[in-house]
């Protein structure tokens, strides 16, 4: 099962995010928002050793996505791929001294090869210096990782159509956010066009995308204060005509186990939650 394209979440939410994407011997860590020690622990939970990783890809500089990246990369000798803006933001905080970084390949709309993976960085609207998300392809299988986005752009629609699997933000329920504990300024930030995607926005995106090949949908970055997994699953499932049980959620504490991506997996197993 590990020869094809697959992914697993080590944890997803405001207290830390990290996702492993693997194709054959190529294993990349998308974000590292946990301490090095905690990341090692969570990798072991999905059967991986940190020494087996190929690289780290960062989406942006916010602590819940990047706080552990420098220490983890230095400890295990991993290169870090990130945008120039993300690099500037982290260097300004005294991070990444002595860490091998690659800022040149994270360019808008330009795909590059990383081992057996083809990686497409996709610029997204979020309140960070130069945020991006990623689409991965390998041997005809296509995976989209998309969180921390306040508004859906034409570039996002073009990049994420036709995926076999999606790890997709469904951060908050609009009603819960408005009536919840967050102060007005934070509500405006989270719900704004440079904030996070709501359940409604995730559903709208799913309706707009070409999901004809989609067989696995994992919702991510759910707010523990302003959302409920059942609400997020219900709206996403309805958008694409799936049963609620066919939509999964990556949790903050446990993340999500391995999901195989690709046409053979889709034909053999149908939707991931079936």
N, C-alpha and C positions, 0 to 999 in steps of 0.2 A: 504493500500500500504506500510505502514511503517514496517509491520511484517517481510517481506523478506529482502534480501540483497539489499542495494541501496547505492548510493554515490552522492555527490555534491561537486563542487569546489567553494571555497570562493574567489578564485583569483589565477591566474597562470601567472608567468612571472618573469623577473629579479628584480622586485620591491616588490615581496612578493608572497608566495605560502602557501596554506592550503587546505586540502581536508577532508571532513567528510565521513566516512564509517560507515554505520549503519546496524545492524541486530537485530531486536526486540528492546530490551531495551539497547543493547550494542551500544554505539556511540563513535568512536575513531576519533581523530583529527590527520591526517597525516600531520606533519609539522605545524609550526606556525611562519610564516615569516612576520606577521603583529603585530602591537602593540596590547596589551590586549584590549584596547578600540575599536580599529578597528575590531578585531576579534569578539568581542561581537556584534558589529554592523552588520557584515557580516553574523554571525550565525542567527541573527534575520531575515535577509532577506530570509533565507531558512526555517524559522519557528522553530528555535531551540533556547533554552536558554543555556548559558554556563554551568549552574549548572547540565544540563542533560547529560553532556559528561562523559565518563567512563575513558578515558586515552588519552595521547598524544603519538604518535609514531613519532620519528624523523628519517629522512633519512640520514642527515649529518649536519655538523655544519655551513655551509655557511649562511650568514645573511638573505638572501631571503627565507630561510627555517626554521631558528631557532631563529631569533632575538627576537621574542616575547614569546618564549616558557617558559622561566624561570618565567617571571612575570605572565604570564597567569596561569601556573601550580600552582604557589604560591597563587595567588588570589582565585582560585577555588578548591584548594586542590586536584589536579589531579596528578597521578603518570605519570612519563615520561619513556618510553621505548626507548632505544638507544644503539648503539654499544659502546664498551669500548673506541674505538678510538674517536668517536664523543664526548663521555663524557669527555675524557682527553682534547680535543681541547676546549670545552666550559668552563671547569673548569679553564683552563689556562688563560681565559679571565675574570675570576672572576664571572662566571655564575653558577647558580644552588646551591648556598648555601641555605640549608634548604629545598630543593625540593626533594621529594621522587623519586629516579631513580631506574630503573631496567636495569642493563647492562648484565645480565647473560643469558637472553632468546633470545637476538639478536645474535645468533650464525649462522655461515654459514650453510644454508641448513636444519636447524632444526626448524620445525614448532612447535607452541605452541598455547594454547587456551587462549582466552581473552573474557570472557563472552560467548556469542553464536557464536563468530567468531573463526575460525582457521587462524592463521597468519603465513605466511612463509616469513622470511627475505631472501632476495637474494642479495648477494654481487655484486656490479657493479663497472666497471672502471670509476672513476671520481676523480678529483683533490682535494680530501678531505682525512681525516685521516682513516676512516673506513666506507665508504659509503655503504648503502644498500637501496633497494627498497622492495616493499611488494606485496605479493599475498594473497588475502583473500578468504576464502570459508565458506559457511554456507548453510546447508540443500541442498547440491548438486549444489549450485550456486557458480560460480568462477569469481572473479574480479582481474584484474592485474593493479597495479599502477606502472608506469615505466617512470621516468624522470631523468634528470641529469646523463646521461650515454654516454660515448664517443665511446664505441665499444661494439658490441654484442658478448657475450661469449656463449659457450655451456651450461653453467649453466642457463643463461637467456632464451635460447631457450627451455630448458627442463622445466623450471618453469612456463613460460607464455603460453605454448601451451594449447589449449582447454578451454581458458577463454570464458565466456559468455559476458564479457564487459572488455574494456581496456581504461584506462586513460594513454595516450601514448605521450611521448615527440616528438615534431616535431619542433625543435628549430629554425633552420635557413635554408634558401636557399643558397646553396654553392656559386652560382654566386653573389647573393646580399652580402654575407659576404665578398667575395674577393674584390668587388668593393665599399663596404660600408665605413662608417666613422671610423671603428675600426682601431687602429694602428696595425702594422704587428704582434707584440707580442700577442696582444689580439685575433687577428684572428687565430693565431696558437693555442692558448689555447682553444678557443671555438671549433675549427674544429679538434682538436687533439684527440687522442685515450683516453684521460682522460678528455674530454670536454663535449660537448653536441651533441645530435643526430640531424642530418640534416633531411630534408624532404626525401632525397634519402635513408638515412639509415633507417628511419622509414618505408618506403615502402619496402625496402629489408627485414626488419624484419617481416613485415606482410606477405610477400610472403613465408618466411621460416617457419612461425608458423603454427600450426594446428588451423585454424580459422573456422572450420566447425560448431562450436557452437556459434560463435561470433554474437551478435545482436546489440551491442552498442559500438561505437568507438568515444571517445572524445580526440581530440588532445590538448596537453598542452605545457606550457613553451615556447610559440612562442616568438621569439625576435621581439620587436617593431621596431628595426632598420634594421634587416636583414631577414625579412620574411613577408609574407602576408597570411592571413587565406585562401584565395582562392587557392594559390599555394599549401599550405600544404594539404588542403582537396582534391585537384585534384590528387595529387600523391598518397595519402593514399587510396582514393576510387578506383583508377585504379589498385592498387596492389591487391585488394580483390574482384574486380568486382562489386563494389557498385556504386550507383549514388552519385555525389558529395554532394547532399542535405542530404544524409544519414549519412554523417560524420559531427560531431559537433566540435566546438572549445571552449575551456575554455579561457576566456579573462582575462587580468590583472585587469580591473576595475570591471567587473561583475561576473567573474567566470563562473559557469555553474549550472543550476538548477538540481534538483534530477533526477537521472536515476535509474530505477529499473533494477535489475540484476537477471537473472535466467531463467530456461527453460520455466516456465509458461509464463513469460513476453515475452520471445522470440517468443513463439508460438502465443501469442495473438496479439502482435504488430509488429512483424518483426523487421527490423532495426530501431534503435532509431530515426533516422531522417526522416523515411518514413512518 
